Amino acid sequence: MHICSGVDTFQRPWNARLGLGSHEGVRREHWTRVKALNRRIAGELDDEYDTLRPIADLVARLSESISRFLDSPTRWTREPEDESEAEAAIATVRRAVFNDLHDFVAGRMIGAHLPNWREAYELRGRGSTFDRAREIRGIYEAAAPVPTAVVTQPSAEFLRDIRALVTRSIQDNGGELSMSSVA
């Protein structure tokens, strides 16, 4: 699957927003906006602040990547009668994946890291803006690690969980997935 590109297209712009990197067309967010996002997540009030929407951004990037994979089935369990039937079948699976992705991403990014969000919010004083940004980047990297040539345990688990989510969505909608197509 194209998960690597989906995660990377999430991580790079967010690093730029946090002031920890650069990305074309993305500016660094003011520290008060980052802290406001952090406060909402740490206090379990919301998962976004204004235009800062990390959950929605990651869901969108992963959805785009998974959609590219779903757009080219290697085979069908039953050959579609025409192109519109094929598109409808793929669209049904795509919707199922999207619905499951939000809970999956929220669980990994917030649920599994709520104590880290709270620690980041509690940072005060000189250098706290940079420390908070690094802490948030660490949460993003743990929640959605960028798979590389050297596969780490966290990235292997992340990929396994994404594959399981996609496989379940395909099977729940009458399809099959061969392991060679997800390698």
N, C-alpha and C positions, 0 to 999 in steps of 0.2 A: 504494500500500500504506500501511499504518498504521505504518510504521517510525518516524516522528517520535515518536509517542506511546510506542512501545516503548523507544526510546533515552532519552527524557525521564524515563520512569518508572524507568529504571535510574539515570540521572545524579543526579536530585534526592535520593533517599534516600542515595546514596553520598556526596554532598556533605555531607549532615547527619552521617553516620557519621564523616566526616573532620573535622568541626568547621568546615566552610567554608560552611555554609548551614543552613537549617532545613527540616524536612519533617515534616508531622503524623505523630505516632506513631513517629518515629525519633529515637533519642537519639544523642548523640555517643559514639563508642567511646573507651575509655581509650587513651592513647597507646601503652601497652605492647602492647595487642591489635593495633593498626594496625602497629606495628613487627614483631610476631610474624608477621602475614600477609606483610608486606614481606620478612622474612627467609626465609620458606618459598618465596616466589616467586623472590627473587633467588638463592637457593641451589639452585633447581630441585628442591626437595624435594616441593612440593605446590602446588596453585593455590588453596588455601583454608586458613583457620585457624578452627577451632571454627565459629561461626555466620557468620563473614565469608567469603562465597563469591562473589566478584565474577564469575567465569566463569559459574557456575550462575545467578546473578541475571540477568545480561545474556541468557543463553540463554533463560531463562524469559520475560523481558519480550519479547524478539524473537519467540519461539514464540507467545506470546499474540497479538501484533500480526499475525503472518503467518497465524495460524489464523483471525482475523477476516476476512482477505482471502480465504482458501481456502474459508470457509464459504458464500460467495456467488458461485459461478461464474456468469459471464454467459451461457455456453453450454457444452454438452457435446459431445465428439467423437462420442459415441453416447449417446442419451438413456437414463438408467438405467431399469430395469424398475420399480423401486419406491424408496421412501425409504431402505430399508436398504441397497440396492446403492449409492445415491448416498453415503450416510454411510460405507460401507466404502471406496469409492474415495477420498473426501476423507481418511479416516483413514490410508490407505496413503501418500498424498502427505505428510500431516502428519508421520508417523513418519520418512519419508525426509528431510524438511527438518530435523527435530529432530536426527537422527543427524549430519547434515552441519554443523549450526550449532555444535556443541560444538568441533569442530576449527577451524572458521572463527573463532570468538570467541577461542579459546585462542591461535591464531596471531596474531591482531591485537592482543590484549591483553598477551600474554606474549612470544611468539616475536619479534614485531617490536619489542618494547620492553624486552627483557631488560637491556640496558645501563642504561636509565633506572631499572628496578627496583633494580639494583645500586647506582647512584648514590644513589638515595633511601635505601637501607639504610645506606650509608656515612655519611650525615649524622650529625653529633655536635654536642653542645654547646648553648649557649643558642639558642633559637628553632628547633632542629632538628625538633621535633614539627610545628610549623606548616609549615616548609619541606618536610618529608616529605609532609605532607598535600597541599600544593600540587603537589608533583611527581607524586604518585599521581593526583590529579585531572587533571593534564595528560596522563598516560598514558591514563586513561579517556576523556578528551575526544578524544584522537588516535585511539584504537582504535574508538570509537563516537561520532563527532561528531553532535550534534543538528542535523539538517537544518532550516534556517530559510528565510525568504523569499529571502535572498541566499545562493545556493548556492556554497559554497567548493569548491575542488578536493578536499580530503579528504572532505567530506561527499558530493560527487558520486561519488567512487570507492567510498565505503562503500555508497551506495545501489546503484550499478552491481553491486557484488559480491553484495549481498543479492539483487537481482533475478536475477542469474545463478544463484545457488544455488537459488532457488525455481523458476526456469524449468527448470533441470536436473532437479530432483526431480519436477516435473510431467511432463516429457517422458520421463524414465526409467520412469515408471509409466503410460505410454500416453496422456498428456494433451497438450494444446496450450495455448499461452498467447499471446493476441494482445496487442500492445503497448498498445492502448487500455485494457486492463484493469489495467495496472500503472502507468499515468500518475498 
